[in-house]
Amino acid sequence: MAARSLAVEGSPPPESWRLDPACAAQTQGLLVSPFGHLEAGSALFLTLPDKAGGGWLKALRAAIPITDATGKTSPCTAIAFTDSGLAAMGLESAALSSFSEPFVEGLFQADRRRRLSDEDSLVVAGGPLWGGGTTKNTPTLAVVHAVLLLYAEDAATAAALGAKAHAALAANRIFVSRQIATSLMFDQAGIAREHFGFADGISQPTPFGASIQTPGGAPMPPDPWHGMAAGDILMGHVDAHGEPAPGPLVQESAAAATLPQGNAPEGFRDLGLNGSYLVIRELRQDVARFWRSMDTAVATLADPAIESTGLAQRAVGRTLNGDVLSPNGPLPPQGGQPQNSFGYLARDPHGFGCPMGSHIRRANPRDGLAPTPKLGPDLLHAANNHRIMRRGRKFGAPLADPRLDDGQDRGLLFMALNTDLVRQFEFVQQNWMLNQTFAVLFDETDPLLGPAGPFTLPATPLRRRAQVETYIQLVGGEYFFLPSLPALDYLGGLT
């Protein structure tokens, strides 16, 4: 089990950090853990009736308690809400307007769709198929108001937990509009892999701040490679700007008396403290197309030193088992795990090993965008200010023959926590992943997430360019608010 927990999507080494006890008791467990000890689960996307109020939430929590951050339990749960869901529950308009603009507008607001490239070939036919419905021209088939995330040790236990949730929801007229069975997809060696076959979740930020502790209870020092301000995942805590991360407020009232004062001005209570924004994107992966296109691209390169697996590893930037590529070969594991505390500037400044446009260099450039070694620390710090905390899981069965499509849906339920949707998730998506002029490149995007086009393989004396296709399409998604436990109490009392 220990080997598994190190390889889980969005999981740093086990128990590498924790919240102080007082904060942990008020925070949903998903903020501090991907629940890597629980392999199976499901995501229930909920649609509420008009004027739903909060009584259904109170009844649901009585049947299925929401997991806090005080320690590992089994099973585990989490719940989050869209802007339209909070409105349907009766949250007052003044409180709704105090949320961040991206959350209020929704993931599929027209300008946002363009900026994030959620259009054309990168979206399934007729899609997106579901969303929050906050934008009138959102072409969604299903409007989602909330998501209930369930985690269990195995599929049978997850199914029983799901049945219990369905019963509690149905009794309160809450409709499950979409349900996705999720898993971590461990292989026989205990490595969690995504559907293309690569180990995932290796690189993850480590928060620090007044509320963050080491496993022994000491203040958590900033990690030199992966340090993230606590306020970048927790509203009300100090963020990368050195200020408390803003969150929603409600007016002072008897019903709001249980909410903390937090950073709220006089006459208001802090609804956001110890909460976060949860980005969810259902991404469908075309595994057979990915591997067949690697075969085709290798044939056009006509280089006997590059075969299909090698090209795929260059597109990702790591080996299938997660070891990062370098000019002298993959970095050897440390302590049985892939190395992760490194920079590109000293090891591979030109991308001869791990290409500049590879998936992992775009997702987290580290110090690799520094024009000179002197600026390396500054660029590393700047990159960490855009990090997100991933909590994604896979859906669908692994493809038996990676080059023969079986017609079944499979992919990644991408989930990420952050408090500044523009500076964190949207920046990574727009400025790094799908930026056609990222680093020293031109007219190419992320070789996994982007549209069909070239992928540069730096080499001397001449670079090579392979042609990649579209392998991942967006099915649906939305921005959600993941409240604290006191905030859930307040929402459960809405009428």
C-alpha positions as CSV (number, residue, x, y, z in Angstrom):
1,M,0.0,0.0,0.0
2,A,2.9,2.4,0.7
3,A,4.2,2.0,-2.8
4,R,0.7,2.8,-4.2
5,S,0.2,6.0,-2.2
6,L,3.3,7.5,-3.7
7,A,2.1,7.1,-7.3
8,V,-1.5,8.3,-6.9
9,E,-2.8,11.2,-9.0
10,G,-2.2,14.4,-7.1
11,S,-0.4,12.7,-4.2
12,P,2.9,13.9,-2.6
13,P,4.8,11.4,-0.4
14,P,2.4,10.2,2.3
15,E,1.9,12.4,5.2
16,S,4.4,15.0,3.9
17,W,2.2,17.8,5.3
18,R,-1.0,18.4,7.2
19,L,-3.3,21.2,8.4
20,D,-3.1,22.3,12.0
21,P,-5.9,20.4,14.0
22,A,-8.2,23.4,14.4
23,C,-8.1,24.1,10.6
24,A,-8.3,20.5,9.7
25,A,-11.5,20.0,11.7
26,Q,-13.2,22.7,9.6
27,T,-11.9,21.7,6.2
28,Q,-13.0,19.0,3.7
29,G,-10.5,16.2,3.5
30,L,-10.2,16.4,-0.3
31,L,-8.2,19.6,0.2
32,V,-5.3,17.7,1.9
33,S,-5.6,14.2,0.4
34,P,-6.4,12.5,-2.8
35,F,-7.6,9.5,-0.7
36,G,-5.0,7.3,-2.2
37,H,-5.8,4.5,0.2
38,L,-9.2,4.1,-1.5
39,E,-8.8,2.8,-5.0
40,A,-12.5,3.0,-6.3
41,G,-15.1,5.6,-6.3
42,S,-17.6,7.6,-8.2
43,A,-18.6,11.1,-9.1
44,L,-22.4,11.9,-8.8
45,F,-23.3,15.1,-10.6
46,L,-26.5,16.5,-9.2
47,T,-29.3,18.7,-10.6
48,L,-31.5,20.5,-8.1
49,P,-35.2,21.5,-8.4
50,D,-36.0,25.2,-8.3
51,K,-35.9,26.8,-4.9
52,A,-34.3,23.6,-3.5
53,G,-33.1,25.1,-0.3
54,G,-30.5,23.4,1.8
55,G,-32.6,20.7,3.6
56,W,-31.5,18.1,1.2
57,L,-27.8,18.8,2.0
58,K,-28.5,18.4,5.7
59,A,-30.3,15.1,5.1
60,L,-27.5,13.8,2.8
61,R,-24.8,14.6,5.4
62,A,-26.8,12.8,8.0
63,A,-26.8,9.7,5.8
64,I,-23.3,10.1,4.3
65,P,-21.0,12.4,6.4
66,I,-18.6,14.6,4.5
67,T,-15.0,13.7,5.3
68,D,-12.9,16.3,7.1
69,A,-9.2,16.8,7.0
70,T,-8.3,15.4,10.5
71,G,-7.2,12.0,9.2
72,K,-7.7,9.1,6.8
73,T,-11.0,7.3,7.0
74,S,-12.9,4.8,4.9
75,P,-15.0,5.5,3.0
76,C,-14.5,9.2,2.2
77,T,-16.6,11.8,0.6
78,A,-16.6,15.4,-0.7
79,I,-19.2,17.8,-2.0
80,A,-19.0,21.0,-4.1
81,F,-21.4,23.4,-5.8
82,T,-21.7,25.4,-9.0
83,D,-22.8,29.0,-9.0
84,S,-26.2,28.0,-10.4
85,G,-26.4,25.3,-7.7
86,L,-25.9,27.9,-4.9
87,A,-28.5,30.1,-6.5
88,A,-31.0,27.2,-6.7
89,M,-30.4,26.5,-3.0
90,G,-31.4,30.1,-2.1
91,L,-28.0,31.8,-1.4
92,E,-28.7,35.5,-1.6
93,S,-27.6,37.4,-4.7
94,A,-25.2,39.6,-2.7
95,A,-23.4,36.5,-1.5
96,L,-23.3,35.0,-5.0
97,S,-21.8,38.2,-6.4
98,S,-19.0,38.0,-3.8
99,F,-17.5,34.9,-5.5
100,S,-14.8,35.4,-8.1
101,E,-15.8,36.4,-11.6
102,P,-14.7,33.2,-13.3
103,F,-16.8,31.1,-10.9
104,V,-19.9,33.3,-11.4
105,E,-19.5,33.3,-15.2
106,G,-18.8,29.6,-15.5
107,L,-16.2,27.5,-17.3
108,F,-18.0,27.8,-20.7
109,Q,-18.6,31.6,-20.8
110,A,-17.9,32.4,-24.5
111,D,-14.7,34.4,-24.0
112,R,-13.4,31.9,-21.6
113,R,-14.1,29.0,-23.9
114,R,-12.0,30.7,-26.6
115,R,-9.1,31.5,-24.2
116,L,-9.0,28.0,-22.9
117,S,-9.4,26.5,-26.4
118,D,-12.5,24.6,-25.3
119,E,-13.8,24.6,-28.9
120,D,-13.7,22.7,-32.2
121,S,-11.7,19.5,-32.3
122,L,-10.8,19.6,-28.5
123,V,-14.5,19.1,-27.5
124,V,-16.6,16.0,-28.2
125,A,-19.2,16.3,-31.0
126,G,-22.1,18.4,-29.9
127,G,-20.4,19.3,-26.6
128,P,-19.7,20.2,-24.0
129,L,-22.3,17.8,-22.8
130,W,-22.7,19.2,-19.2
131,G,-21.9,22.2,-17.2
132,G,-23.2,24.6,-14.6
133,G,-25.5,26.4,-17.0
134,T,-24.6,29.8,-15.6
135,T,-24.2,31.2,-19.2
136,K,-27.4,31.4,-21.2
137,N,-25.6,30.3,-24.5
138,T,-23.8,27.4,-22.9
139,P,-24.6,24.4,-25.2
140,T,-24.9,21.9,-22.4
141,L,-27.3,19.0,-22.4
142,A,-27.2,18.6,-18.7
143,V,-27.1,21.4,-16.1
144,V,-25.1,20.4,-13.0
145,H,-25.7,22.1,-9.7
146,A,-23.4,20.1,-7.4
147,V,-21.0,17.1,-7.4
148,L,-20.8,14.4,-4.7
149,L,-17.5,12.6,-4.8
150,L,-17.3,9.1,-3.2
151,Y,-14.2,7.1,-2.4
152,A,-14.1,3.5,-1.3
153,E,-11.6,0.6,-1.0
154,D,-13.1,-1.4,-3.9
155,A,-15.8,-1.2,-6.6
156,A,-18.4,-3.2,-4.6
157,T,-18.0,-0.9,-1.6
158,A,-18.2,2.1,-3.8
159,A,-21.4,0.8,-5.5
160,A,-23.0,0.3,-2.0
161,L,-22.0,3.8,-1.0
162,G,-23.4,5.1,-4.2
163,A,-26.7,3.3,-3.7
164,K,-27.0,4.9,-0.2
165,A,-26.3,8.3,-1.7
166,H,-28.9,7.8,-4.4
167,A,-31.5,6.9,-1.8
168,A,-30.8,9.9,0.3
169,L,-30.9,12.2,-2.7
170,A,-34.0,10.7,-4.3
171,A,-35.9,11.2,-1.0
172,N,-35.2,14.9,-1.3
173,R,-36.0,15.2,-5.0
174,I,-32.4,15.6,-6.1
175,F,-31.7,14.2,-9.5
176,V,-28.4,12.5,-10.4
177,S,-27.9,13.8,-13.9
178,R,-24.6,12.1,-14.5
179,Q,-22.6,9.5,-12.7
180,I,-19.0,8.5,-13.4
181,A,-17.3,5.5,-11.8
182,T,-13.7,6.4,-11.0
183,S,-10.6,4.5,-10.1
184,L,-6.8,4.9,-9.6
185,M,-5.9,2.1,-12.1
186,F,-3.1,0.5,-10.1
187,D,-1.0,-2.0,-12.1
188,Q,0.5,-5.1,-10.6
189,A,3.5,-3.1,-9.3
190,G,1.2,-0.7,-7.4
191,I,1.8,2.2,-9.9
192,A,-1.3,4.3,-10.7
193,R,-1.3,4.8,-14.5
194,E,-3.4,6.9,-16.8
195,H,-4.9,5.3,-19.9
196,F,-2.0,6.0,-22.3
197,G,0.1,3.8,-19.9
198,F,2.1,6.5,-18.0
199,A,2.6,6.7,-14.3
200,D,0.8,9.9,-13.1
201,G,0.6,12.2,-10.2
202,I,4.4,12.4,-9.6
203,S,4.8,16.1,-9.3
204,Q,2.6,18.0,-6.9
205,P,3.1,21.3,-5.0
206,T,3.7,21.3,-1.2
207,P,1.9,24.1,0.6
208,F,3.4,26.1,3.4
209,G,2.0,28.8,5.8
210,A,0.7,29.4,9.3
211,S,-1.8,26.6,9.1
212,I,0.5,24.0,7.4
213,Q,2.5,21.6,9.5
214,T,4.9,18.7,9.1
215,P,3.6,15.3,10.2
216,G,5.2,15.9,13.6
217,G,3.3,19.2,14.1
218,A,6.2,21.6,13.4
219,P,5.7,24.6,11.0
220,M,6.1,23.5,7.4
221,P,9.1,25.2,5.7
222,P,8.7,26.2,2.1
223,D,9.8,23.4,-0.2
224,P,12.6,24.7,-2.4
225,W,11.3,23.1,-5.6
226,H,7.5,22.8,-5.0
227,G,6.6,25.4,-2.4
228,M,3.0,26.7,-2.7
229,A,1.5,29.3,-0.4
230,A,-1.4,27.8,1.6
231,G,-3.7,30.6,0.3
232,D,-3.4,29.2,-3.2
233,I,-5.6,26.3,-2.2
234,L,-7.3,27.6,1.0
235,M,-9.4,30.7,0.9
236,G,-8.7,33.1,3.8
237,H,-5.1,32.0,4.1
238,V,-2.1,34.0,2.8
239,D,-1.6,33.4,-0.9
240,A,1.3,34.0,-3.4
241,H,0.5,37.7,-3.3
242,G,1.1,37.8,0.5
243,E,-2.5,38.5,1.2
244,P,-5.5,36.4,2.4
245,A,-7.0,34.6,-0.6
246,P,-10.4,36.2,-1.1
247,G,-13.6,34.2,-0.8
248,P,-17.3,34.7,-0.6
249,L,-19.1,36.6,2.2
250,V,-22.6,36.6,3.7
251,Q,-24.3,39.3,5.7
252,E,-24.4,38.9,9.4
253,S,-27.5,37.1,10.6
254,A,-28.7,34.6,13.1
255,A,-28.3,31.9,10.5
256,A,-24.7,33.0,9.8
257,A,-23.7,33.1,13.4
258,T,-21.9,29.8,13.2
259,L,-19.7,31.0,10.3
260,P,-16.3,32.5,11.3
261,Q,-15.6,36.2,11.1
262,G,-12.4,35.3,9.3
263,N,-11.4,38.2,6.9
264,A,-14.9,39.5,6.5
265,P,-15.6,43.2,7.2
266,E,-17.9,44.3,10.0
267,G,-21.5,43.2,9.3
268,F,-20.5,40.1,7.3
269,R,-19.3,36.5,7.9
270,D,-16.7,34.6,6.0
271,L,-18.4,31.9,3.9
272,G,-15.2,31.0,2.0
273,L,-12.7,30.5,4.8
274,N,-11.0,27.1,4.5
275,G,-12.8,26.4,1.2
276,S,-11.5,26.4,-2.3
277,Y,-12.5,26.4,-6.0
278,L,-12.6,22.9,-7.6
279,V,-12.1,22.7,-11.3
280,I,-13.6,19.5,-12.9
281,R,-13.2,18.6,-16.5
282,E,-14.3,15.2,-18.0
283,L,-11.6,14.4,-20.5
284,R,-12.0,11.5,-23.0
285,Q,-8.8,9.8,-24.1
286,D,-8.4,8.1,-27.5
287,V,-5.8,5.6,-26.6
288,A,-5.7,3.6,-29.9
289,R,-5.3,6.8,-31.9
290,F,-2.5,8.0,-29.6
291,W,-0.4,4.9,-30.1
292,R,-1.1,4.5,-33.8
293,S,-0.1,8.0,-34.4
294,M,3.1,7.4,-32.6
295,D,3.8,4.6,-35.0
296,T,3.1,6.8,-38.0
297,A,5.2,9.7,-36.7
298,V,8.1,7.5,-36.0
299,A,8.0,6.2,-39.6
300,T,8.2,9.8,-40.9
301,L,11.1,10.6,-38.6
302,A,13.1,7.7,-40.1
303,D,15.4,7.7,-37.1
304,P,16.3,4.1,-35.9
305,A,17.1,5.6,-32.5
306,I,13.5,6.7,-32.0
307,E,10.7,4.1,-31.7
308,S,7.1,4.6,-30.8
309,T,7.4,4.2,-27.1
310,G,10.4,6.6,-27.1
311,L,8.5,9.2,-29.0
312,A,5.5,8.9,-26.7
313,Q,7.9,9.3,-23.7
314,R,9.3,12.5,-25.3
315,A,5.8,13.8,-25.7
316,V,5.1,13.3,-22.1
317,G,8.6,14.1,-20.8
318,R,8.9,11.0,-18.6
319,T,9.3,7.3,-19.1
320,L,6.3,5.0,-18.7
321,N,7.3,4.5,-15.1
322,G,7.6,8.2,-14.4
323,D,11.4,8.9,-14.6
324,V,12.0,12.3,-16.1
325,L,14.1,12.3,-19.3
326,S,17.5,14.0,-19.5
327,P,20.2,14.2,-22.2
328,N,22.0,11.3,-20.6
329,G,19.0,9.1,-20.1
330,P,16.2,9.0,-17.6
331,L,17.1,10.3,-14.1
332,P,17.4,7.2,-11.9
333,P,14.8,6.8,-9.1
334,Q,15.5,7.8,-5.6
335,G,14.2,5.7,-2.7
336,G,12.3,3.6,-5.2
337,Q,10.4,6.6,-6.6
338,P,10.9,8.9,-9.6
339,Q,13.1,11.9,-8.9
340,N,11.1,15.1,-8.6
341,S,13.3,17.7,-6.9
342,F,15.2,19.0,-9.9
343,G,15.4,21.9,-12.3
344,Y,15.7,22.0,-16.1
345,L,18.1,24.8,-16.3
346,A,21.1,22.8,-15.0
347,R,20.2,19.4,-16.4
348,D,18.5,20.0,-19.7
349,P,18.3,23.7,-20.7
350,H,17.7,23.0,-24.4
351,G,15.3,20.1,-24.0
352,F,17.6,17.5,-25.6
353,G,16.3,14.9,-23.1
354,C,12.9,16.3,-22.0
355,P,11.7,18.4,-24.9
356,M,10.8,22.0,-24.2
357,G,7.2,21.4,-25.4
358,S,6.7,18.1,-23.6
359,H,3.6,17.8,-21.5
360,I,5.4,17.9,-18.1
361,R,7.5,21.0,-19.0
362,R,4.5,22.9,-20.1
363,A,2.4,21.8,-17.0
364,N,5.2,22.9,-14.7
365,P,8.2,24.7,-16.3
366,R,10.1,24.9,-13.0
367,D,13.2,27.0,-13.8
368,G,13.2,26.0,-17.5
369,L,12.0,29.4,-18.8
370,A,14.9,31.4,-17.3
371,P,17.0,33.1,-20.0
372,T,20.1,32.9,-17.7
373,P,21.2,30.7,-14.8
374,K,21.1,33.8,-12.5
375,L,17.3,34.2,-13.1
376,G,16.6,30.5,-12.5
377,P,15.4,30.9,-8.8
378,D,13.2,33.8,-9.8
379,L,11.5,31.8,-12.6
380,L,11.1,28.8,-10.4
381,H,9.4,30.9,-7.8
382,A,7.2,32.5,-10.5
383,A,6.2,29.1,-11.8
384,N,5.2,27.8,-8.4
385,N,2.9,30.8,-8.1
386,H,0.7,29.2,-10.8
387,R,0.6,25.7,-9.4
388,I,-2.6,23.8,-8.8
389,M,-3.3,20.8,-6.5
390,R,-4.6,17.9,-8.6
391,R,-7.1,15.4,-7.4
392,G,-8.1,13.6,-10.7
393,R,-9.1,10.0,-11.2
394,K,-9.5,7.8,-14.2
395,F,-12.8,6.4,-15.6
396,G,-13.4,3.5,-18.0
397,A,-11.6,0.2,-18.3
398,P,-8.0,0.0,-19.6
399,L,-7.8,-0.8,-23.4
400,A,-6.7,-4.4,-23.9
401,D,-4.9,-3.7,-27.1
402,P,-3.5,-0.2,-27.1
403,R,-3.7,0.1,-30.9
404,L,-7.2,-1.4,-31.4
405,D,-10.1,0.8,-30.3
406,D,-13.0,-1.1,-28.6
407,G,-15.5,1.8,-28.8
408,Q,-15.7,2.3,-25.0
409,D,-15.3,5.6,-23.3
410,R,-12.3,6.1,-21.1
411,G,-10.3,9.0,-19.8
412,L,-9.5,11.3,-16.9
413,L,-11.9,13.1,-14.6
414,F,-9.5,16.0,-14.1
415,M,-10.0,17.8,-10.8
416,A,-7.8,20.6,-9.4
417,L,-8.0,22.8,-6.4
418,N,-7.0,26.5,-6.4
419,T,-8.2,29.8,-5.0
420,D,-7.4,32.1,-8.0
421,L,-8.9,30.5,-11.1
422,V,-7.3,33.1,-13.4
423,R,-3.8,33.0,-12.0
424,Q,-3.7,29.3,-11.5
425,F,-5.8,26.9,-13.6
426,E,-6.5,29.3,-16.5
427,F,-3.0,30.6,-16.6
428,V,-1.6,27.0,-16.9
429,Q,-4.1,26.1,-19.5
430,Q,-3.8,29.2,-21.7
431,N,-0.2,30.4,-21.2
432,W,1.6,27.1,-20.8
433,M,-0.3,24.1,-22.1
434,L,-1.9,25.5,-25.2
435,N,0.3,28.5,-25.9
436,Q,1.7,28.2,-29.5
437,T,4.7,30.3,-28.6
438,F,5.6,28.7,-25.3
439,A,9.4,28.9,-24.5
440,V,11.2,29.1,-27.8
441,L,8.6,27.2,-29.8
442,F,6.4,28.4,-32.6
443,D,3.0,27.1,-33.9
444,E,2.7,24.1,-31.6
445,T,0.8,23.3,-28.4
446,D,0.8,20.5,-25.8
447,P,1.3,17.2,-27.6
448,L,-1.2,15.4,-25.4
449,L,-3.9,18.1,-24.8
450,G,-3.7,20.2,-27.9
451,P,-5.0,20.0,-31.5
452,A,-3.2,18.2,-34.3
453,G,0.1,19.8,-35.2
454,P,3.8,19.6,-34.9
455,F,5.9,18.6,-31.9
456,T,9.5,19.6,-31.8
457,L,12.3,17.3,-30.8
458,P,15.4,19.4,-30.0
459,A,18.6,17.9,-31.4
460,T,21.9,18.9,-32.7
461,P,22.8,19.9,-35.4
462,L,19.1,19.9,-36.6
463,R,15.9,19.6,-34.6
464,R,13.1,17.2,-35.7
465,R,9.4,17.7,-35.8
466,A,6.9,15.0,-35.4
467,Q,3.2,15.3,-36.3
468,V,0.8,14.6,-33.4
469,E,-3.0,14.4,-33.5
470,T,-5.9,15.1,-31.2
471,Y,-6.0,12.5,-28.5
472,I,-8.0,14.1,-25.7
473,Q,-11.4,15.8,-25.9
474,L,-13.5,17.7,-23.4
475,V,-16.8,16.1,-22.6
476,G,-18.0,18.6,-19.9
477,G,-16.9,20.5,-16.9
478,E,-17.4,23.4,-14.5
479,Y,-16.0,25.5,-11.7
480,F,-17.2,24.4,-8.3
481,F,-17.0,25.8,-4.8
482,L,-15.7,23.4,-2.2
483,P,-17.0,24.8,1.1
484,S,-15.6,24.3,4.6
485,L,-17.6,22.2,7.1
486,P,-19.1,25.4,8.8
487,A,-20.0,26.7,5.3
488,L,-21.8,23.4,4.6
489,D,-23.7,23.9,7.9
490,Y,-24.8,27.3,6.7
491,L,-25.8,26.1,3.2
492,G,-27.8,23.3,4.8
493,G,-29.9,25.8,6.6
494,L,-30.9,27.8,3.5
495,T,-34.7,27.9,2.9
